[in-house]
Amino acid sequence: MESKGFFFGMWQELTFGQYLQFLVNFVARNYQIIGLLLFAYALVIFLGRYGGSKYIPERFEGFIMEKSGNLIKSEPSISTDKMVRLIYNDWKSEITSFPSYVFVRSKKDYWIEKPSLEVLEERIGINKEKVTEILINNGVIVNDVQ
């Protein structure tokens, strides 16, 4: 075989016998395409891991504040429990309208998956208690009293 540069020669030296020679030759001939595919994979993982974990909590908090404002305007004497329940039920339907580029880390962290209610509750901690915590932190409810 003729030498076609540094990488091809390096791969030739790292052969693992006649059984893996075809694999070594394939990688040596197509290392640019393989590198591009690995880069694309790493980019998808990065966007899913960091983009989704930042975007979803921010959207969750904005959603809570918007819904609580609307609920208080429509019914000023609404109880805290009812407000939290209504906001969380609306959030369940909001999850299905997430854009296609929003993802959450999977359990094995080698891939990403589209968010669902169970995934968000388990991995990001978005649940009814978090709704109450955000409402208290933003002054919408004070000591469980509006």
TORTI-207573 format. One record per residue (C-alpha): residue number from 1; residue in three letters; x, y, z. Coordinates in steps of 0.25 Angstrom, whole numbers, plus 2048, in hexadecimal, padded with zeros to 3 digits. Example, Ala and Ser with C-alpha at 12.3 -4.5 7.8 and 13.67 -1.06 7.14 Angstrom:
<rs>
   num   residu     x     y     z
     1      Ala   831   7EE   81F
     2      Ser   837   7FC   81D
</rs>
This chain:
<rs>
   num   residu     x     y     z
     1      Met   800   800   800
     2      Glu   805   80E   7FD
     3      Ser   807   818   808
     4      Lys   7FD   824   807
     5      Gly   802   82C   812
     6      Phe   805   82C   821
     7      Phe   7F7   827   826
     8      Phe   7F7   81C   81C
     9      Gly   805   818   820
    10      Met   801   819   82F
    11      Trp   7F5   810   82D
    12      Gln   7FD   806   825
    13      Glu   807   805   831
    14      Leu   7FB   802   83B
    15      Thr   7F5   7F7   833
    16      Phe   7F0   7EB   83C
    17      Gly   7F3   7E0   833
    18      Gln   7EC   7DB   826
    19      Tyr   7DE   7DB   82D
    20      Leu   7DD   7E9   82F
    21      Gln   7E5   7EE   823
    22      Phe   7D8   7F2   81C
    23      Leu   7D4   7FB   827
    24      Val   7E1   801   828
    25      Asn   7E1   804   819
    26      Phe   7D3   809   81A
    27      Val   7D6   813   825
    28      Ala   7E3   817   81E
    29      Arg   7DC   81B   811
    30      Asn   7D0   821   817
    31      Tyr   7D5   828   824
    32      Gln   7D0   836   81F
    33      Ile   7C2   831   81E
    34      Ile   7C3   829   82B
    35      Gly   7C8   836   832
    36      Leu   7BC   83E   82C
    37      Leu   7B2   834   831
    38      Leu   7B9   833   83F
    39      Phe   7B8   843   83F
    40      Ala   7AA   843   83C
    41      Tyr   7A7   839   846
    42      Ala   7AE   841   851
    43      Leu   7A7   84E   84C
    44      Val   799   847   84E
    45      Ile   79D   842   85C
    46      Phe   7A2   850   860
    47      Leu   795   856   85B
    48      Gly   78C   84C   862
    49      Arg   794   84C   86F
    50      Tyr   796   85B   871
    51      Gly   78C   862   868
    52      Gly   780   85A   86D
    53      Ser   785   85A   87C
    54      Lys   785   869   87B
    55      Tyr   779   86C   872
    56      Ile   76F   863   879
    57      Pro   770   869   887
    58      Glu   770   877   882
    59      Arg   764   874   87A
    60      Phe   75D   86D   886
    61      Glu   75F   87A   88F
    62      Gly   75A   883   884
    63      Phe   74E   87A   882
    64      Ile   74B   87A   891
    65      Met   74C   889   892
    66      Glu   743   88C   886
    67      Lys   739   881   88A
    68      Ser   738   886   898
    69      Gly   736   895   894
    70      Asn   72B   890   88B
    71      Leu   724   888   896
    72      Ile   725   893   8A0
    73      Lys   71F   89D   896
    74      Ser   714   894   893
    75      Glu   711   88F   8A1
    76      Pro   718   898   8AC
    77      Ser   714   88F   8B8
    78      Ile   719   882   8B2
    79      Ser   720   879   8BC
    80      Thr   72E   875   8BB
    81      Asp   72B   866   8B9
    82      Lys   722   869   8AE
    83      Met   72B   872   8A7
    84      Val   737   868   8A8
    85      Arg   72E   85D   8A3
    86      Leu   729   865   897
    87      Ile   737   86A   893
    88      Tyr   73C   85C   894
    89      Asn   731   856   88C
    90      Asp   733   861   881
    91      Trp   742   85E   881
    92      Lys   73F   84F   87E
    93      Ser   739   854   871
    94      Glu   744   85E   86E
    95      Ile   74F   853   86E
    96      Thr   749   84D   861
    97      Ser   74B   85A   85A
    98      Phe   75A   85B   85D
    99      Pro   762   85E   850
   100      Ser   769   852   84A
   101      Tyr   776   857   84E
   102      Val   774   856   85D
   103      Phe   779   849   863
   104      Val   77D   844   870
   105      Arg   789   83B   874
   106      Ser   785   82C   874
   107      Lys   788   823   87F
   108      Lys   795   81E   879
   109      Asp   79A   82B   875
   110      Tyr   79E   826   867
   111      Trp   792   82C   860
   112      Ile   787   836   862
   113      Glu   778   834   862
   114      Lys   76B   83D   860
   115      Pro   766   842   86D
   116      Ser   75A   83B   873
   117      Leu   753   83E   881
   118      Glu   75A   832   887
   119      Val   767   836   882
   120      Leu   766   844   887
   121      Glu   761   840   894
   122      Glu   76C   836   896
   123      Arg   779   83C   890
   124      Ile   776   84B   892
   125      Gly   76D   84B   89E
   126      Ile   761   853   898
   127      Asn   755   84F   8A0
   128      Lys   74A   855   8A8
   129      Glu   754   859   8B4
   130      Lys   75C   860   8AA
   131      Val   750   868   8A6
   132      Thr   74E   86C   8B4
   133      Glu   75C   870   8B6
   134      Ile   75D   879   8AA
   135      Leu   750   880   8AE
   136      Ile   755   882   8BC
   137      Asn   763   887   8B7
   138      Asn   75D   891   8AE
   139      Gly   753   897   8B8
   140      Val   746   892   8B2
   141      Ile   743   88A   8BE
   142      Val   748   88D   8CC
   143      Asn   748   882   8D7
   144      Asp   73D   87B   8CF
   145      Val   734   887   8CF
   146      Gln   733   891   8C4
</rs>
